[in-house]
Each structure stands twice: as C-alpha cells, then as structure tokens.
C-alpha cells in the first residue's frame, strides 16, 4: 500500500509510562451510521500542550469532545473504544459526567460567557461543585483564576460588570478563567482564537504557553503557525484518522507521512 494511503499512524502517538495524562485506544465515533473517527489511538502528555491539526471536517473537534464526553449530549452520536484519564476509564457506566467535565475544562471557538457579572461567571462553577465553603474562599478562587487567565488587572475594579460587555479577547480569557476556577487538570480548547483579532490571539497564545506547565492542554486549531508556536506535540488528522503524532518541531520540519507533508506545505487543506 502506498505511504499516502496507509492507515497506520506514524510518529510517536504513545508516551513512556508515567508521561501520559490521557490514553485513547481504538476510539471510533459515529453520528448515526456515519463514522467520524476511525480507530484513533493516542496519548496526551501531562502538563504540556498538544495541538490537533488537519483540514476542516477531519474529526478534530469531534475527537476532542470525546475526552470529556461532550459528544454524549448529541443523541445520534456514539463512541466506542477506551479513553482513560490517570488510568480511569471515563466511559465506564458509573462515571459522573458532571464531575468529569469539571476535571476536564473546555473553551469553545466562540467566547460564551454567561449573562452574569464577571465575578459570577468565575464563581459559578466553584459554587455548584462545592469547592468554596466561604465567601473569602470564593473571592480567592475568583481572583486566582482571573490572574491565571491574565485578566485580573483589567477587570479587578469592575467585577460586578456583565461579562458579555467585555471585548472578544477578554471574553475568551474570562471563559478560560471560568474553566480554571473548578480546578481541572485538563483544558480542552476548540479553536479558541478563530473569532479573535490578531492582538487578542497573541494574548491567548501567550496564556496557553503559560498554562501549559500547569495543565494538560489540548488545542484544536486551523492555524499551523499557532500549533507550531504553542504546542509541544502535534497530532495530524485526516478523514477521521490520526495520520501522525509527534513532537511539534518534528511534525513541521521532518514529517514522517506524505499526507502530513502535503498538508503542512499547503498542497491541500
């Protein structure tokens, strides 16, 4: 079989023992009868940024949503295979998906702050999950989360102002603060900069780089330049399959698969 047609994943999709936060094995995802993800097996490292790249419609967003079972909210969507976080199978029938989604935060393509104050946007999760027992503890979580999201200095005097009145880039950082506030150890980001201007994008990228040492971050991006700037490892998807996964520098300088090379050099996509 020619290399360009091979279905075998190339590169280094698996990590050494103790390095992987998330292990996905033989993951298939269907929308009714249509298969969107085909036998994907890959590890996501602890406290590092992993980028998912590939042409539109290749399954990147569908796959990332398997990591916190967001696909469960789509009635016609079904998932097969294994996804473990710290060795725990997240598709076990006894898993509490509300608790899982607190541990695995998500930031979406379009900023989606609640129509509440800046303070309550961040405080909402810790309140419902019982993380803060007192007002002082809640205040501390809100400040810490906004600081980590690089937003505290800009909003500290306006915490009672509505979050939806912020600029697009500030709204996205507020959404990142909201995800951080429930003390996750994984953050999924589905094209978090696609609706932002270049200045806001640069700020979010800087933030992702800073947070990468504290959280396992997976970012879906249509921008190969962004993947090269923010990630340690990159996974290339095509037609629902994982074609190649390796160190980001290796993917962009010496890809091991012709499909990867063709994509990053602009021959298709």
N, C-alpha and C positions, 0 to 999 in steps of 0.2 A: 504493500500500500504506500503510495507517495507520502512524503512527510506532511505536505499541506493538508492531506485528508486524514491523517492519523487521529484517532480519538484518544490516544494515550496522553495524559498530562505530562508535560516536560518541566524541567527545572527542579525546584525543591519545595513541593507542596507541603511536605511534612517537616516538623521541627524535632529537635532532640528531646528526650524525656525531660520534663520539668520546664520546658520553654513555652509550651502551648497553653494558652488560656482556654481556647475553644478548639474542639476537634470535630470536624464534619466528615462523615463517611457515607459514601454511596447515596447522597441526597438526590432524590427525584421529587420534583414539584409539578403538579398538574393543575390546570384550570379546566375543570370538567374532563374532557377526553384529550385536550391539548397539553402536551408535555412542554413545560417551560424551562425546567432544569433537568439535566440528564447525568446521573451518576457522578455528582461532584464530591470529591474528597479533598479536604484542605485543612491545614492548621492555621490558627490565628494566634500570634505571639502575645505574651503578657507584656504590658506597659510599652507598647510600641504602636506605630501607625501602619496599617495595612490598607493599600488602595486597591479598589476594584475598577478596572478599566475595560472598555470594549464598546462596540458600536451600539447605537440605540436599539432597544428591543432584544438585546442578547441575554437578558436574565439577571443582570447585576442587582437591580433593585428587588426583584423577586427573591433572589438568594439572600440578600442582607436581611430581609424581613423574616426569613426562616430562623434567624439567630435569636429573635425574641418572640417568635410565634405570632407576629402581626398578621401573617397570612391566614391565621385561624379566623380572623374577622371577615374573611371573604367566603361566603357559603360554598361556592363551587371549587374552592382551592383545597387541594390535599397534598400532604407531604409524607414521603417515605424515606427511610434511612435513619441515620443516627446523628444527633448534634449533642455534644456534651460540653458543659462549662465546668471547669475544675473537676472533671470526672463524673459529673451528674448529668444523666440523660434528661434533656429538657422536654422531650416528647413522651416521657412516662406519664401515664394517665393521672397520677397523683400530684403532678406539678401544678402549683398555683400560678396561673399566667399573670395575674396582677402583681404578685411578688416578683416573678421573673422579669417583668417589664420595668420594675423599679431597679433591679440589678443591672439590666441592660437598657440604658437610656437611648432615646432616639431623637435625632434632629432631622427635620424634613427639608425638602427642597425649598419650599416657600415658608418664610417665618410665620409661625402660627401662635403668637402669644394669646393668652386668654384675655377676654374683655374685662380685665380686672386691673387693679393698681400694680405697679412694678413690684412692690413688696409682696402682694398676694399671689402674683404669678410664681414667684420663687418659693413662697411659704406653703403653697397649696399641697404639694407632694409630701413634705415632712409632716404636715398636719394629718393628712389622711392615713399615712403609714405609721403614725405614732412615733416618729423619730425624735421630735422635740417635745419635751414634757412641760417646759415653762416658756413664758414669753421671752425671757432672756436667751434661752437656748435657741428659740426660733429666730430671734434677732441676729444671733451669732451665725446661724446657718445661712440666713439671707445675705448677710454681709460677706461671709467667706465665699459663698457661691458666686456672687456678683464680682468679687475680687478675682477669683479664678477665671471668670469669663471676661475679665478686662473691662468691666462696665461700671464698677463701683464709683470711681471718681466722677464719672459723667452723670450719675443718677442719684448719688447719696443725699442730695438736698431736695429730691423730687420723688421720693419713694411712693408717695400717695398718688402720683400722676398715673393715668392709664397707660398700660404697656403698649397698646396699639397706636399711641401717638408718637412713639419713637421712630427714628429713621429705620430703613430696611436693615442696615447692618447692625444697628443697636438692637432691633427686634430679634435678629438671629442670635446675637450674643445673649440676649435675655432668655431665649429658648435653650441655649447651652447651659446657662446658669440654672434654669429650671430642671434640666436633666441631671446636673451635678448635685443639686440640693437633696436628692433622695439617696445619695451615697452609692451610686452604681460603681461597678469596677470595669464595665464595658460601655462604650458610647458608639452607637451606630450613626453615621451621617450620610444621608441620601442626597447627594448633590447640594450641599449646604450653601454654596456660593453662586448657584446658577441664576438666582434672581437679584444678585447684588452688583453694584458698580465696582470698578477696579480697586478703589481705595478701601471700600468695605471688605472686598475679597481678600486683599492683602492683610487686613487686620484679623480676619477669621483664620487665614492660613498661619499667621504668626501664633494665634491662640492654639490652633491644632498642634503645632510644633511644641508649644509649651506644655500642653496637657498630655502629650504622648508619653511622657515619662511617668505619669501618674495613673493613666487609664489605658486599657486596650481599646484602641480606636480603629474602626473600620470605616473608610470613606469611599462611597461611590462617587466617581467624578467622570465627566465627559472631557475634562481637560487633562491631557497627558502632561502638560507643563506643571499643573498643580500636583498631580501624582508624584512627579519627579521631585518637586520642592518639599512636600510634606511627609512622604511615607518612607518607611524602612524597607517594606516588602510590597510587591505589586503582583496582583493576580489578573490575568487577561482572560476575559470570557468571550465566546463567540457561539452564537446559535444554541445557547443553553448549556454549553460545555465549558469546563475550565481547560483552557488550552495550555497555559503556562503560569507558573507561580515561582517567584524567586526574589532575591534581593533586588530592590528597585534599580540600582545602578546597573546590575547585570541585565535586567529586562530592557533597559533603554540603550545600552551600549553593545551588548552581545546576546540578543535574544536567541533562545535555543530552538524556536519553532518558526517556520516560514510565515505562518499566519500572523504571529506576533510581530515579526519584522515588517510584514506588509502593512499592518495596521499602524504601527508607530511611525512608519515613513510616509504615511498618507496615501497608500495605494488603494485603500478602501476605508469606509467608515462613515 
